[in-house]
């Protein structure tokens, strides 16, 4: 179900307001790129809170709603709701696997193994996590304990597909002592700005069916210069058709993609590859019949769109939660992870190997078959879980009326 379909469906059941607060995201991103995780997190949180809280408080006071649904990362929202005696329910975009893993990590402080051994963090990511222990512990506390989840009344909404994460939803429910409810995967609209996407789709149309790899790491996750160079070499070594949307870090003072690519790269790959440095219609690309795989960071939206359109994932996680999401994709049988060295570095040869496994080798056939199977099932059951979620929300509103 798309977000638009959700809005249309829900409006018949309850009076609601979907309000977008003004954001300083782009300006903030340019200002904090390149700083340490700790400083970025503190600055982003302070800026977001300072800008949004007064506006949000005024909106809520004016509307006097029966219920507030808040993104778990906006952990100041339930505090405002509580001060106005309005019930609030948290909404998690990370998926139940990631949410339960990090809540477990917080609850047991590393003294107890996660009960599902398929889900783990590699050594280099654990070291990174605990090297910033104070800030990360506070971050997890803010989101999952002291305000984000703790202040959610009775239930927690989660943007996932229940049948693929049942055991993780059940465990998360045990940990939080709340009813964890799936809203079904909410997929962004596939409509796009024609002027920005027409040439990309026309290029894809000229490729053979099921022959092209899509490469993108989202709008928020930024890979560095070294990683871009390795991806470029890996794509060239794989010798497959590819459409690559590049988003590089603003702090590296790069004026254009040519500064990063190996000398003569564009000329060598021009028959097989297309590099895009502007916005691209991801959903429209993924549903194209010529796309056969998706190399990405395993961000929440990318995972849901891959499942929805039946495209297997080649995972190259960047942030800590994405490593957990990668394990989930591998366990589900729709993803393959690019191997890193003992220091967490990714190499072109391993990228090429993973690409060939998915695009050319027999392993890829298995991944594509499983991806198609889940995609068809997801579409057949579309809307079922959001209906159940709406019923639970109505019950909560009546309880507090």
N, C-alpha and C positions, 0 to 999 in steps of 0.2 A: 504494500500500500504506500502510495506517495504521501508526502506531507500535505499536499493540496487535497487529496482524497480524504485524508484524515480530518482536515478542517471542515470539509463539506459534510462528512458523515457526522461529526461531533456537534455541529451547529444545530442539528435537528433535535439533539438530545438535551442540550443545556445552553444557557446563555454563557458565552465565554469571550475572553479578550486575548488576542495574540498580539503583544506589543513588543516591538524591537527597540531597545534602548540605544541611544547614540553611542558610537564606539570610537575609541582613539587607537584602534588596533594597528593600523598601518603606521601612524606616526610613532606609536610606542615601539613597534617592531624595529623601525629604523634606528631608534634611539638605544635600544638594549641589545641588539644583535652583537654577538661577540663577547658579551659579558658572561661571567660564570653562572651556572644554574641557580645558585643561591641568590645572587643579586637579581637575576632576571625574574625569578619567582616572586621575590619580595616587591620589586618595582611593579610588576604586572598586577599583583594582588592589590597593592596600595592604590595604583592608578584606577583600576577597575572599580574598586570600592568607593573611592572618592568621587568618581564621576557618576556611577550608577545608583548608589544608595539613596541620595536625596530624591532623584527622579523617580525611582521605584517606589519609595515611600509615599510620595505625593500621588502617584498613580493608584496605588493600593487603597489609600485613604479615600480617594475620590470614587473609585469603583465599588469598594466594599464587597469584594467577591466572597463566594461561599468556600472557595478552595484556591490555593496557589500551587501550581506545579513548577518546580524550579530545577534548573540544571545543577547537578551535583557540584560543579566547579564554582557556582555562585553561592558559596556557603554563607554569605551574609543575608540571603533572601529569607530563609526560614526564621532568622532572628527578628527581622522586621515583621514577618507574619505573626510570630509569637507575641510580639509587643502589641499587636493590634487584635489579638485573640482570633486569628484566622488560621484554620488548619492548613498545613503545607505538606506536600508529597514530593520526594526527591525523584529525579529522572536521571538515569545513568546511561551514557552513550557508549561506555567502554565494553559492554558485554559482561555476562555473568562469570566467565572464566577469569578475566582480568580483575574484575571487582572482588570476587571471592579470594583470589590469590593475594591481593594486596591487603584486604581486610584481615586475612589469616596472618600475614606477615606482621601487621600491626598488633593484632590481638595476642600473638604468642611471642613476639619479639625475637624471632629466629630460634626459639627453643623447641619447636615442634615442626616436623616435616609436613608439607602440604600433602593431604591425603590422596592426591592423584599424581603419581610420579611422572606421568607424561608431561605435566606442566612444571617447568622449572626455569630458573635463570642461570645462564652460563657464568662461570667464575668471574670473567672480566666485568660482567654487568653487576654481579653482586658486590664486587669490590668498588665499582663506581657508585653504587647505591649507598653503601655504608661509609664511603669516604666523605659523603655529605650527610652523614647520619642525622645530625641535629635538624637541618632544614628539611630533609626528606621525611623524618619522623613527624615534624610539625605539619608538613604538607598532607601526609596520610591521615594524621589526626584530624585536621581541618575537614577533610573530605569525608572520611569514613566513620569518624568517631564523635568528636565533640560537637559538630554542627551538621555537616552534610547529610549523613545517614541517621545519626542519633535523633535529630529533630524532625525526621520524616514521620508523619503520623500513621502508624499501623502498617502501611504498605510502602513498597519501593517499586517504581516503574523502571523497566530496563529495555533499551532498544536492541532487542535480539530476536532470534527465532527459537522458541522454546524447545522444539524437538531436537535441536542440535546441542543444547546446553542444559538439559534437564538436571543432571547430577550436580552441576555447578550452581544452578539456581537454588536447588534444595540445600546445598551446603551454605550458600550465602544467606539463605533464610534462617538456617540454624545459628549462624554466627551473629546475625543482626537481630534475631528474634522478631522479625517482621515478615509479612507476606510479600514475597518477591514476585512481581507480575510482569510478564512480557507484553509489550505493546505490538509485537510483531515487527519485523524490520521495516522501518520507515525509510524509503528510498527517495532521493531527490528526483525532481521532474527531469525527464529526458529531453524536454524542449530546450533549445539553446538559441543563442544569438546567431542568426543565419550568417551575418557578415563576418563573424569571427570563426565559424566552423566549416563553412562550405568548402573551402579549399582543402581542409584536412580530410573531410569525408570523400571528396573527389579523388584525393591521392590514395585513400584506402580502397576505393572502388576498383582501382586499377590492379590491385594485388590479387593473387590467386586465393581461392577460398581456404580458410583455416591455415593461413601461411604467415601471419604477421603478429609480432609481439608488441604489446603496448607497455610502455615504461613511464611511470609517473610516481612521484613521492609526495603528492598532496600539496596544498597551499601553505600549510603550517610547518610541515617537517622539512627542514632545509639540510641537504647533504653538502659537505664541504668540497673544496677544490680537489683534494686528493681522491675522494670517493667518486667524484664525477669523472675524473681521469680513468679510474679503474673500471667504472661502468662503460665508458666509451670504448676502452680496449676490449672489455668482455663482450660487448655487442659485436664488435668487429671480428673477434675470434670465433664467435658462434656462427657467423655467416648466415644469419636468418634475417628476414625482413623485420624492420622495427619502426615504430612511431614513438618518439621519446620527447616527453614534455619536461623541460629542465627548469628547475627553480633553485637558483644558487644564492648563497648567503650574501646579504648586503654588506656585511662588515669586511669582506675580502677585497673590496675595491676593484671589482671586476666590471669592466665596461661592456663586455659582450662574451658570448659563449665561445667565440673563436680563441679567446685568451686561454681557455682551459683545455680545449681539445688538442690532441696530438697534431703536429704539423701535417698538413695535407689530408686530414681526416675526412672532411666533408667531401672532398673529391673522390676518395677511395670508397666511401659508403653511399654515394649519391644514388646508385641504382637500387639499393636495398633499404636505406634508412631515410627517415624524415625527422628533423629536430625542430621542436617548437619551443619558443621562449615566451609565448604569450598564453593567455587563457585558452583552455581546450575543453570541449564538451565531453567530459569523461563518460557519463552514462551512455551517450550516443555512440561513442567509440566502442565501449564494451559490448554493446548489443549488435555491433556490426559483424556480419557473418565471416569476415576475413580475419578477425581477431581470434587468436588461438591460445594466448597466455597473457598474463599480467605481472610484470616485474614491479613490485612496490614495497612499501615500508610496513605493510599490515596495519594501517590506520583503521579506525572503526568504520568510516564511510566506505573505504576501499574494500574492506572485507564484505560488507553487506551488499555492495554493488556487484562484486565478483560472484557471490552466491546467487544473487538474483538473476544475473545474466548468464550464469553457468560457465564462467571463465576461470580456469585454474590459476592459482597464485604461485609466483616465484618470489619468495619472501626475502627481503633484505632489511630487517628491522633496524631502526636508528635509535629511538627512544626506549626507555626501559619497559613501558607497558606493551610496546609493540613486539618485544621478544616473547611475552606471554601469549599475545594474540597469534603469533607465528606458531607456537607449540599447538595451539588450538586448531589452526588450519591443517597442520600436519596430521594431528590425531583424527581429524574429520575426514582425511583422505582427499583433500582438494588443494593441498599446497605442498611445496617443496622449499626448503630453506637453503639459501646460499651459505656454504660453510665459511667460517672465519678462522683466522689463525689463533694461536693461544693468547695473543694480545688483543683480540677482537677486531683485527684489521681484515678488510675484505680485499681479495685479489681478483684481478681480471680473469685469470684462469678458472677460478671457482665459479665466477659469474657465468662464464661461457659454458662450463660443464653443467650447471643447473639449467640454463636455457636449453641446451641440447637435450637434456633428460626430459624436459617438458614438451618441447616442440617436435623433436625428432624421434626419440627413443620410445620403447614400449611403455615405460613408466608414465609417459605423457598420456598415452591412450587410457590408462587406468584413471588418471587424475581427471581427464576430460569426461570420461563416462560417469564418474562419481559426481562431478560438478553439474553435468546435465541432469542427472537424476535428482539431485537436491534442488536445482533450479525449478524443475517441473513441479516437484512437490510443493515448493514454496509458493509458486503461483497458484496452484490449486487451492491452497489453504489461505490465500491472501484475505485479510480482513477478519479472520476468525479470532485472533488473539486480541486485536484492538477492541472488538466487541465485548470480550470478557473483561478487558481492562476498564472500559467505560462503565460497565455494570458495577464493578467494585468501587469506582470513583463516585458513582451515584449513591451507593450505600454509605460511603464515608460522609458525603455531603448531608444526607438525611440524618445520619447519626449526630452530626454537629449542628443541625438546624434548630 
